[in-house]
Amino acid sequence: MAQSVTGICNRALQLVGSAQQILNLTDNTREARACTRAYDPSRRAELRAHPWNFSIKRAQLAANTAAPPFGPVYEFPLPTDCLRVIVPMYAACDWNVEGRNIVATSATPLNIRYIADIEDPTLFDAQFCEVLAYRIALAIVEDMTQSNTKRQNLRSEYSAALAEARKVDATESIPERAADSEWVTSRWRNSSTIWAQS
């Protein structure tokens, strides 16, 4: 499948069972109008739902000069292309996402990883393109076919494609190690003390 908006939408139309393909989203056809309505919301939702390796970016945020009205004293604006902040598992965070900002108790520049709103389809992973095509197909199937059976079949196929794509995506990442809990570290400190006293 060509990694273009038109290619992804034509794959979605194929999944729906439409014999009519499009040349461009601006075509004056029922298929093009349906794909136009579905493409961007589906793309953003699919990106936000999983930390796809191709969509992860890093940023160092500086605090705003204005403080929140109460609570944490610093506010960090999120990057304009941020769809979701990836909260680290390995450390306790002293910050929270609120709206389009992160609020924190420290003014130190904040290092974050986030899922970016990738618009260029040539940057998409090939399996993400297939998953996105399924998501678009689910969004347009009612309008194109009025078939509940087709919708149910697409939902099952989408789930299978999504599971496979996420599995392959995960093999290209080293899992983050979660920080030891307070219970584990306190037990370790206590046993070290006992051994030292023996």
C-alpha positions in Angstrom: 0.0 0.0 0.0 1.3 3.4 -0.9 2.0 5.5 2.2 -0.1 8.5 1.2 -3.3 9.9 2.5 -5.0 8.7 -0.7 -3.5 5.3 -0.5 -4.6 4.8 3.1 -8.1 6.0 2.3 -8.3 3.7 -0.7 -7.3 0.8 1.5 -10.1 1.7 3.9 -12.6 1.8 0.9 -11.3 -1.6 -0.2 -11.9 -3.0 3.4 -15.4 -1.6 3.3 -16.0 -3.3 0.0 -16.3 -0.2 -2.2 -15.4 -0.7 -5.9 -15.0 3.1 -6.2 -11.5 4.4 -5.4 -10.5 8.1 -5.0 -7.8 10.1 -6.7 -7.8 12.8 -4.0 -9.7 13.7 -0.8 -11.0 16.8 -2.7 -12.8 14.6 -5.3 -16.5 15.4 -5.5 -17.6 11.8 -4.7 -19.4 10.1 -1.8 -16.3 8.1 -1.0 -14.0 11.1 -0.9 -16.3 13.0 1.3 -16.6 10.1 3.7 -12.8 9.7 3.9 -12.3 13.4 4.4 -14.6 13.4 7.4 -12.9 10.3 8.9 -9.2 10.7 8.1 -7.9 13.3 10.5 -10.0 12.3 13.6 -9.0 8.6 13.0 -5.3 9.4 12.5 -5.2 11.5 15.7 -7.1 8.9 17.8 -4.9 6.0 16.6 -1.7 8.0 17.3 -2.9 9.0 20.8 -4.0 5.5 21.7 -0.5 3.9 21.6 3.1 5.2 21.9 4.1 4.2 18.3 7.8 4.4 18.0 7.7 6.5 14.9 5.5 9.1 16.7 7.6 9.6 19.8 9.4 12.9 20.3 11.4 14.5 23.2 11.3 18.0 24.4 12.7 20.1 27.2 10.1 22.5 28.4 10.6 25.9 30.1 8.2 27.2 32.7 5.7 30.0 31.9 6.2 33.3 33.6 2.6 33.2 34.9 1.9 30.7 37.7 -1.3 28.7 38.1 -3.8 30.4 40.4 -3.2 27.8 43.2 -1.5 24.5 43.9 1.7 23.7 41.9 3.6 26.9 41.4 5.0 26.3 37.8 3.3 25.8 34.5 5.0 24.3 31.4 3.2 24.7 28.0 3.1 21.5 26.0 4.6 21.4 22.5 2.0 22.4 19.9 2.1 18.9 18.2 1.7 17.0 21.5 -1.2 14.5 21.4 -0.2 12.8 24.7 2.6 13.0 27.3 4.3 9.7 28.0 4.5 9.6 31.8 7.8 7.9 32.9 7.4 4.7 34.8 10.9 4.8 36.3 10.6 7.8 38.6 8.0 9.5 40.8 6.8 12.6 39.0 6.0 15.8 40.8 3.9 17.1 37.9 0.5 16.6 36.2 -0.9 17.3 32.8 -3.7 19.9 32.9 -5.2 21.1 29.7 -2.4 22.1 27.3 0.1 22.5 30.2 2.1 20.5 32.7 1.9 21.9 36.3 4.8 21.2 38.6 6.4 22.2 41.9 9.8 22.8 40.4 11.0 25.4 37.8 13.8 23.2 36.5 13.4 22.6 32.8 11.1 19.6 32.3 12.3 16.8 30.1 9.4 14.9 28.5 8.7 12.2 25.9 5.4 12.6 24.0 3.3 11.3 21.2 3.5 13.8 18.4 0.7 14.6 15.9 2.5 13.2 12.8 0.8 14.3 9.7 3.2 13.2 7.0 2.1 9.6 6.0 5.6 8.8 4.6 6.7 8.8 8.2 4.1 6.3 9.4 5.1 2.7 10.1 3.7 0.3 7.5 1.6 -1.6 10.0 0.2 1.7 11.4 -1.0 2.5 7.9 -3.0 -0.8 7.9 -4.4 -0.2 11.3 -5.4 3.4 10.4 -7.1 2.1 7.2 -9.2 -0.3 9.4 -10.1 2.6 11.8 -11.2 4.8 8.8 -13.1 1.8 7.4 -15.0 1.4 10.7 -15.8 5.2 10.7 -17.2 5.1 7.1 -18.8 1.6 6.9 -22.2 2.7 8.1 -22.4 5.5 5.6 -21.1 3.3 2.7 -22.9 0.0 3.3 -25.5 0.3 6.1 -24.4 -3.2 7.1 -24.0 -4.2 10.7 -22.5 -7.5 9.7 -19.8 -5.8 7.7 -19.1 -3.4 10.7 -18.8 -6.4 13.1 -16.4 -8.2 10.7 -14.3 -5.0 10.3 -14.2 -4.6 14.1 -12.7 -8.1 14.5 -10.2 -7.6 11.7 -9.2 -4.2 13.2 -8.6 -5.7 16.6 -6.4 -8.4 15.1 -4.4 -5.9 12.9 -4.0 -3.6 15.9 -2.7 -6.4 18.2 -0.2 -7.5 15.6 1.0 -4.0 14.9 1.5 -3.2 18.6 3.3 -6.4 19.1 5.8 -5.7 16.3 6.1 -2.0 17.5 7.0 -3.3 21.0 9.8 -5.4 19.7 11.7 -2.3 18.6 11.7 -0.8 22.1 13.4 -1.7 25.4 10.7 -1.8 28.1 11.0 0.9 30.7 11.9 -0.5 34.1 9.4 0.6 36.8 10.9 2.1 39.9 11.0 -0.1 42.9 8.2 0.5 45.3 8.8 2.1 48.7 7.9 -1.2 50.2 10.7 -3.0 48.3 13.3 -0.4 49.0 12.5 -0.1 52.7 12.7 -3.9 53.1 16.1 -3.8 51.3 17.4 -1.0 53.6 16.2 -2.9 56.7 17.9 -6.1 55.6 21.1 -4.3 54.8 21.0 -2.7 58.3 20.5 -6.1 59.9 23.4 -7.7 58.0 25.6 -4.8 58.9 24.8 -5.2 62.6 25.5 -9.0 62.6 
